[in-house]
Amino acid sequence: MHQIEIKQIRILAAKEFRDRIRNRWVIAVAVIFTLFALAISYFGSAQQGSVGPGSIQVTIASLVSLVIYLIPLIALMLGYDAVVGERERGSLDLLLSLPITRLELLLGKFFGLSAAFTIATLAGFGSAGLLLAFHYDMNALYHYIGFMLSALLLGMVFLSLAVMVSVIARDRARASGAAIAVWFLFVLVFDLALLGILVLSGGEFGEQLLPLMLLLNPADIFRLLNIFSMDDIKTLYGLATIFPASLSNPLLLGSMMVAWIIAPLLIALWRFK
């Protein structure tokens, strides 16, 4: 069995990272995240007649609602052509002719994309966090840092799904269509389907299987990571009323997110071979 060469992965990741830096993708996403975070923080309470940072719970809850739609879409659009794009350009055969394995190629692509996404996310939400630090105490900033870390995990999950799509798809057009379909499935369709099942079963399904079904959607895990511990906010979400406290451990939910990162990469590797 070929031993994994960390140096090869690092070289491939650095090339992927430089490519994303050159097309200014990182700068654009960082600016978008900064503007949205500041706008939500300062104007999120405008409907109540006040302007300026409110409670950190309300700020994070508002950011979560935005991030669930925005980050998966950005991550999928960032990575959907990682492999199929190389194939269409004719450079994939050249890469595979080098002394690297398919696993090293996939990991190099994924880590390079993840590095670009991490820089953009930390620069965007981190810049907003520095400005918010003047208005909140350390406990509030601790929650905000937790939000940023969970946002990074969510992005890496969908980057992993994007790499899987990129390996399976035959061309970039089909890969982009599949990426949009993945976004619709996890961000829009999944929760609507569960809600429909809950209504049709008269609520019986919810008490038994629905909490476990939520763990099958990384977007729901991200939401639970950020709202379940906030007593003032969780009552606003129907999910908190049916999700048992035994499954709300941040370590468990974080482990599920890591599993969601690994599983699509394994499927991609199996298909790539």
N, C-alpha and C positions, 0 to 999 in steps of 0.2 A: 504493500500500500504506500502510495506517495505521501511523503511527509509535507505538511502544510508549511510553506515558506512565508514567514511574516513579512520579510523584506519585499517580496513580490506583491503582496496585498497592499503594503504601504505605498509602493510606487504607483500602483493602479489607482488607489484612493486619492493620492496627491494629484494625479492627472485629472481625475474626475472632478475634484474640488477646484482645480485651476480653471477648468472649462466653465464651471458655474460662476466663478468669480469674473471671468472675462466677459461673459454676456450680461453682467450687472444684475443677475437674478437676485443675488444675496442683498444688494443694496435696495432694490425695489421692494422685496418682501420685508426687510427691516423697517423701511419707511412706512409701509402699510400697517404693520403691527404697532409701531409707535403711535401713529395717528389715531388708529382705532382705540388703542388702550387709553390714550389721553382723552379722546372725545367721550368715551364711555365713562371714564372716571370723573370728568368735570361736568358733563352735561347729561349724565344718566338720570339725574333727579329733576330735570327741567320740567317734567310733567307735574311734579309736585310743587312747582314754583320756586325751586332753589337751584343754584348753580354752584358747582365746586365739589370736591371729593366728599362722598358720603361715607357710610360704613364700609369697611373692607369686605364684609360678607356680600353686600349688595353689588359692590364693584366686581368682585370675582364671579358672582353668579351671572352678571351681565356679560362679562368676558367669556365665560364658559359657553353661554348661548351663542356667541359669535364664533368662538374657536371651533366648536363642533361642526360648523358649516365650512369655515374658511380653511383650517389647517389640513383636513383630509383632501380637499380639492387641490390645494397648493402642492402637497406632497405627491399626489397621484400625477399631476401635470409635470412635476419635476422629474419623476423617475420612470414614466411609462415607456420612454424610448431608450432606456439605458442599454438594453441588449439588442432589441429589434432595430434600433437606429444604427448600431454598429453593423448589423447584418445587411441592412439596405445600402449602407455606404461601402460595403465590401471589405471593411476593416476587421470584421469578426474572425474571418479565416486567418488573417495575418496575426491577430492576437493569439489565437489558439495554436498557431504554428510555433510560437515562442515556448520556452520551457516553463509554462504555467499550467495549472489545472483549471478545470471549469469552476471548482469551488473557490479557488483563489480569485478568479475573475469576478464571480458573483459577489464575494465578500469585498473585494476592492471597489466595485461599483457601489455597493450598498454603503460602505463606510465613507466613501467620498461624498455621496449624496447626503448622508447623515451629517457629516461635518459642515457642509454648506448650509443645510437646514438649521443645524444647531447655532451656527454663527448668526444667521438671520433672525432666529427666534430670540436668542439672548440679547442681541443688539436692539431689537425692536421692543420687546416687553421689558428688557432690563433698563433701557433708557427711560421708559415711562415709570418704571419702579423707582429709579433714582429721584425723579421729580416728585413722586408720591411719598417718598421717604420723609419729606418735610412735613407731611400732614398726618402720618400714621405712626403708631408706636412699633416696637420691635415684634410684638406678638402678631400684629397685622402684617408686617413684612414677612414674617415666617410663613403665614398662609399664602402670601403672594409668591414667594419662592417655590412653595409646594405646587402652586398653580403652574408656574413656568416649567417645572420639572415634569409634571404630568402632561403638559402640552408637548414637550419634547418627545415623551414616550408615544403619545398619540400620533405625532408626525412620523416617527420611525416605524410604527405599525403600518401606516399607509404607504410609506416608502417601500417597506418589505412587500406589501401587496402589489405595488407598482412594478417592482422588479419581477415578481412572479408573472404578472400580466405581460411584461415585456419579453419574457422567455417563451411564453405560450403562444403569443400572437404571431401571425405570419407576416404582418407588415405594420407600419406605424399608424395607418388609418384605423385598422382593426384594434390596435393597442389603445389608441385614444378613445375609441368607442367603448372598449371593455373597461377602461379606467373610469369613464363617466358612469357606466353601469354599476361598478363597484361602489362609487360614491353614492349613487341613488339607493343602492341596497342597504348600506350600513347607516347612512345619515337620514334617509327619509322613509324607505319602505319597511325596514325591520321593525321599528317601533309601532308603525301603523298596523302591521300585521299582528303584532302581539296584543295591541289594544283591541283589534277585531276579535281575536281568539278569546280575550278576557271577557268581552261583552257577550259573545255567543255562548260561552260556557256559564254565564250567570255569575261570574266571579269565583267559581270553584277552581278553575285552572290556576288562577293567580296565586293562591295560597300555597300551592305545591310546586309547580314547575316554573312559573314565570320568573321568580328571582334568579333561578339558575339559567334561564334562557337569556337574561340580561347580560350574563357573563360571556355570551357568544357574540356580543357586539362591542368592539373596542370603544366606540363612541359612548355607549352607555356606561362602560367601566370608567371612562374619563369623567363623565358627569358625576358618577357616584363618588369618585375620589375627591371631588372638589366641593360637593354640596352636602354629603351625608353628615359630616361632623359639624355643620353649621346649624345650630338649633333654630336660629331666626329665619333661615332660608329653606330648610328641608321641608317644612310644612307647605311650601308653595309648590312642591313637586309631588305628583302622585306616586312616583317611583319609591320615595322614601317610606311610604305607608305600607308597602308590601315587601320591601327588601329587609330580610332579617338582620339583626345586629351581628349575628355570628359570621355573616359573609361580608361585613362592611370593614373588616380589618384592612388598613392601607397596605400592609405588607402582602396580604393575599391578593388584593386588587392590583397592586403593582406587579406581582408575579404573573398574574393573568395577562397583563399588558406585555410583559417580556415573552411569554409563551406565544402571544399573537405576533410578535416580531420574528420569532424563530420559525414557527410553523410554515408561513408562506415561503421563506427562504429554503426550507427543506423540500417543499413541493417544487420550487423553481429548480433546485439542484437535480432532483429526480427527473424532471422533464428535460433539463438541459443535457443530461447525459444520454 
